[in-house]
Amino acid sequence: MGHTRRMQWTDIDRIAAGLAEQHPDTEPLKVDFLDIRDRVAGLSGFRGDPTRVNLRILESIQLAWLDRTGRG
């Protein structure tokens, strides 16, 4: 499949796609921000520092993930 660029916290759409794929039955609005941080850190290809993320980015990830589920 070729070389895939590693994800950082600002790769909101790629992160949301990964979360939707790995957690298809999860309701994103019911996941707290610390859990979102941990789930993102566990995504394949993610290389961001979990200690360097802020609430605004986590909220953006949560909403983008919600959009991917079709429940938003």
TALIN-V478251 format. One record per backbone hydrogen bond with DSSP energy under -0.5 kcal/mol. CO is the residue of the C=O (numbers start at 1). NH is the residue of the N-H. E is the energy in kcal/mol with one decimal. If there is no record, write none. Layout:
# TALIN-V478251
CO NH E
CO NH E
This chain:
# TALIN-V478251
7 47 -3.0
8 11 -2.0
10 12 -1.6
11 15 -2.6
12 16 -2.8
13 17 -2.2
14 18 -2.1
15 19 -2.7
16 20 -2.6
17 21 -2.0
18 22 -2.5
19 23 -2.4
21 24 -0.5
23 26 -1.6
26 28 -0.9
27 30 -2.3
28 31 -1.5
30 32 -0.5
32 36 -2.3
33 37 -2.6
34 38 -2.1
35 39 -2.8
36 40 -2.8
37 41 -2.4
38 42 -1.2
40 43 -1.8
43 46 -1.9
45 7 -2.5
48 50 -0.6
49 52 -2.2
50 53 -0.6
54 58 -2.1
55 59 -2.7
56 60 -2.0
57 61 -2.5
58 62 -2.5
59 63 -2.4
60 64 -2.3
61 65 -2.7
62 66 -2.3
63 67 -2.3
64 68 -1.7
65 69 -1.2
66 69 -0.6
66 70 -0.8
66 71 -1.0
66 72 -0.7
67 70 -0.7
